[in-house]
Amino acid sequence: MSPVPSSYSRKNPFPARLTKKRLLTEGAVDKETVHVEVSLAGSGLAYEAGDSLGVFPSNGPTEVEAVLVATGLSGEEKITLPDSGDISLREFLSRHVTLREPSRQLLAAILDKDPSASELSELVDPEARSIMEDWIDGREVIDILLEYPQVKFTAPELAGLLRKLQPRLYSIASSPKQYPEEVHLTVAVVRYESHGRKRQGVATTYLADRASDTTSPVFIHSAKHFRPPEDLAVPLIMVGPGTGVAPFRAFLQDRAAAGAIGPAWLFFGERNRATGFFYEEEFARWLESGVLQRLETAFSRDQSQKIYVQDRMLENAAEIWQWLEKGAYFYVCGDAKHMAKDVDHALHRIVEQAGGKSKEEADAYIDEMKKTKRYRKDVY
């Protein structure tokens, strides 16, 4: 008999509880990554290795208060929601809208109320998207409100000018075969400064600092394109530096529970070994038991010349080529902007050089891997 699908979804998230939190970067001064465990007990939600957890965060109370002070509003004003009636402006600012990216509508409303703010004219032009994006980069709603203190909004006006707060997706770092009613996450906490103010990531600080005091609305985001191989005998190569290692921890738990016999090879990287070797003891146990055959690490700042996962790949080019020729699946998870591109470039070089192929032949080889779903990415 098939399990009954859960009634919880993105449109109806489950109020989950964060049950455990552990700092993975103990001793680091410029890096904060936490291991988070979230209970799904009673939800009926099911997941598979490779899936993500969607989290609806809330804004920090300090940031909400700053917006209220800047607008001269108390926070007790009522905002009417289409589906659930009236809530306070404070709750609306906390849970329903982002205080990060200011909207073009907010700038246009300021210009409408104060035509002397003529510098905004070009920014609100829909044709000037790139100019708007450059100007808005690093700015938040509070910056705009403080820059134009003479402009005042009513609570409903302000509410209508803010963007909806969107959920964040985090790769699940656990296998349902080992943890059927909970999910683990590996979260890099974002804190920084821009335009003279301290900033923080909405969802990452929510999980690290605030989520343990209340329930967190969550849902499962299925990632059918990023499952571990169904054939437990095929080899797999996983490249996951930083928090990109999360789904591969899930893969290895999954394979351990399923009795996989195919060899597994993990490439992991971080800044420093002493403060950034996430899950080191678990990887050591999997190496000892044979669940993991090889582990290559790249700690970029432990030596004068920076070393990254793509460098370790090139150092092991001949062996990677042998694995690929034996049908290995190749997985990449993590930063899309730089890392994934560098890894892809390294993979092409390996096929070209270790495989003795021309550039065109190497491109065709990797295109075939993609078509047969042996090359899989989960990048962000």
N, C-alpha and C positions, 0 to 999 in steps of 0.2 A: 504494500500500500504506500503510495507516494505521500511525503509529508505535506501538510496543508501550508500553502504560502502564507507568510506573515502579512498582517495588515499594515505593517509599518513600511514606510517608503520615504523618498525625498519630500513628497507632498504631505506626508504624515509621519514625521521623524519620531523615533523611539527616545523617550527620556532616560538616557543611560547614566550610570554613575561611574565616575573615575575611581577605581579601587586602589591603584598603586602608581607611584611616580618615583623614578630613580634617575639621578643625574649620571649621565654617561661620560661627561667630560670633567671629572673631578680634577681640580688643580689647574685647569685652563683659565687664563685671564681674559681671553678675547673670544671665547667660543662657549656656547651653552647648548648642549643637546641633551634631551631627556627621553627616557623610556617611559611610556605611559600605558597603563592597562585599563581597559574599559569593559565593564560587565554588560553582556547582552542577555543576562538571565531574565526569563519571562517575556522576551520579545518575540520569540519564534523566528528571529532573523538567522539566516544561514549564509555562510560565505565560503569561498574557496581560496586557496593560496593564489596570490596574484591580484586579488580584489583590493579595493580601497574602501576606507571608511569616510563617509561624508560627515562633516561636523559643522553645525550651525553655531558660530561663536557669538559672543556679545562684546560690545565695546567696554573698555575699562572705565570705571566710575570717575577717575580723574579727568579723562578725556571728555566724558559727557558733561561733567561739571564745568570744564573750561568753555565749552560751547554755550552752556546756559549763561555763564557770567558774561561772555562776549555779546550775547544777544539781549541781555537784560531780562530774560525770561526766568520764571521760577522753577519750571519743570513740572508743576502741578497742573498746568493747562491740559485740556483734554484733546486727544487726537482720535478721530473716528476711523476705525478700520472696517473695510467692507465685510469681512467675514466674522469678526469677533467683537464689534462694538467699540466702546470708548476705552482708551487707556491713557495714562499720563504721558506728557511729552518726554519726561525723563525715561520712562520705560521704552517709549518709541525710539528715542535716540540710542538706548542701550542695545536693543534687540532687533530692530527692524531696518535700520539704514546704516550705510557706511559713513564714517567720518573721515575716511582716507581721501579718495579721489573726488575733488569738487567737480560738480557737473557744469556743463556749459549753461544750463538753465539758471544756476545760481549766479554766475557772472552776469548773465543777461538781466536778471532781476535787479541786481545791484546797479547796473547801468541804467535801467529803466527808472529806478527810484532816485538816482543821482547822475544826471547826464554829464556832470562835470568829470566823472570817472571815465573820460574819453579813451584812456589807454586800453580799456576793455573792449572797445569797438571791434578791433581786429581779431581779438581772441574769440569773440562770440560768433564770428562769421563762419558758417558751416564749411565754407571752402578753404578756410585757413586751419585745417585740422592739425597739420604738422607744427604750426606756430603755437597752437593751443597746447599740444602734447609737450612741447619743449618747455613752455612756461609753467605748466602745471606740474611737471616732474618734481617730485620731492615735496610738493605743497599739499596741505590737507585743508579740510573745511575750516578749521580754526584759524589758519593763516589768512584765509580770505576774509573772514569775519573781523579779524583784528586789523587788517589792512584798510578796511572801510567801516570804521566804527560809527560813522554818521548815519549809515544805512540800518534801519531797523525793520524787523519782520515780525508779524504775528506768528503764533505757534503753528497754525494751519499753513501759512505761507511757507515757513521754513520747512515744514514736513514735506511739502510738495516739491521742494527744490533739491532734495537729497536722494542719492542713488540707493537702491535696495541692497541690503547686506546679503552677500551670497555665501553659500556654504563652501568650505575648503575640503579638498580630497587629500587623504593621507594613505600611502601604501600600507597595507596591513602587514605587520612583522611577525605574524603567528599563523599556525596552521590549525584548521578546525579539527584535524585528526588528533591534535594534542590539546587544543583549547576550544572545545565546541561552543561554549557560552561566553567567550570573551575574546576581545581583539587587543593586540599589542601594537603600539605605534612608536616610531622613532622620529622625534620632532626636534628640528634645529630652531631654537628660540631666536627671534629677530628683534634686536634692539640696536638703534643707531641714532645719529644726529643728522639733521638737514635744515637749512635755512635758519640756523641758530636755535633750533628746538630739539629736545630729545624725542625720539619716536620709538614705536614698537609695533611689531606685527600683531594684527588683531587676533588671529586664531592661535598663533604659536604661544603668545603670552596668556591667552585665555586658557589653553591646555596646561601651560606651565605654572600659572599663578592663581587662576580663579576657578577653574572647573571643578575642583574637588569639593567646593562648598555647596554645590547645587547639582541638579541633573543637567545633562548636556544633550540637546536634540541631535540624534545621529541616524544615519541610514547606510545601507551597504550599496556600494557602487560596483557593479559587476564589470570585470575586465577580462572578457573571454579571449581577447587577443594576447593575454600575458599569463597564460596558465603554464605550469611546468609540463614537460612531455608526458603524455599518457603512457607511452612505452617506457617502463621502468628500467629497461636495459640500455637505452640510448645515452650517450655522454651529453653533458651540458656544461657550457662555459658561461659564467655569470660575472658581469662587470658592474659593481655597485659601490662607488666611493661615497663617503659621508652617509647621509640618510638614505641614499640610493641602495644601501645594503638591506633595507627593511624587507622587501619581498623575498630576498634570497635567504634570509633567516627563515621565512615561512616555507620556502621551497625545501630547505634542508630538513626542517621539522617534518614536513609532509613526506619526504622521501624516506626519512628514518622510520616513520610510522608504517609506511607502505612496504618497507623492505626492498627498496630500489637497489638494483645491482649495477646499474650504469654508473660510470665514474663522473664525479662532479668537480669542477675547478672554479674557484672564486678569486676574483681580483678586487681587493678592497684598498681604499686610500683615504687618508685624512692628513691633517697638518702635522701632528706629532704622535708618535707611538705611545708615549707615556700618558697622554691625556685624551687620546682620540681613537684608541683601538676598541671600538664598540664590540661587545659580545665576544671578547677574546677567549674567555674560558669555554664558551659553548663551541666555538669553532675548533678549539683544541680537542675537545671531546669528540667532535665529529671526525676530525682527522685521525684520531686514535681508533675510532670504531670503524672507519672506512666509509662512512656516509659522505665524507668530503675527502677526495684524493689529493688535491693540491690547493694551496692557499698562497697567493702572491700579494704582498702588501707594498704600498707606496706612501710613505710618510714624507710629504713634500718639504717640510721645513726641518727635518732632522739632519740635514747635511747642507753644505754651501750651495750645491746645485739642486734645484727643485726637481723632484721625481714624481711623476703622476702615473695613473693606472695605464695610460696608453704607452708610456715608456716601458713598463713591465711587460706589456703585451709584445712589444717589438723585441724585447730581450728573449722572449719565449716563442718567437715566430715559428720556428721549425716544428715545435711540439703542438702549437695551436693549429697549424696546417694539418698535422697528422690527425688531430682530433676532428677537425672539420671534414676531412676525407673519410673518417669513420662514421660520419652522420651526426656529429655533435650539433646540438641546438646552441645558439648564441644569443644571450640576453644582455640588455643594457638598461639600467635604471638610474635616474638622477637628473642632473642639470642638462637642459636641452641646448642652452645658448652656447656653451663652450665644450663641456666634457663629452657629451654625446657626439658632437661633430668631430672632436679629436679622436675619439675611440673609433668612429666610423672610418676616418682617414687611415688610422693605424691598421684596421682590419683590411682595408683595400691594399695597403702596402704589403701586409703579410701574405695575402693571396697572390699578389703580383710577384713578390720576391721569393718567398719560401715555396710558392706553388709553381714558380717558373712560368708565369703567364704575362701576356702583354696587358697594358692598362685596360684595353677594351675587353679582353678575356676575363680579367679580374672583376670588372664592372658587371659583366654578364653572369659570372659565378655568384656574386653577392646578390644580384637581382633574382637569380633562381632561388637562393636561400630565402629571400623575402617571400617569393611566390609560394614556396612550399612551407612557409611559416616556421622556418628554422632560424630566422633572424627576427628577434622580437624586442620591441622597445617600450618602456614606460618612462617617458621623459617629461619634464615640466620646467 
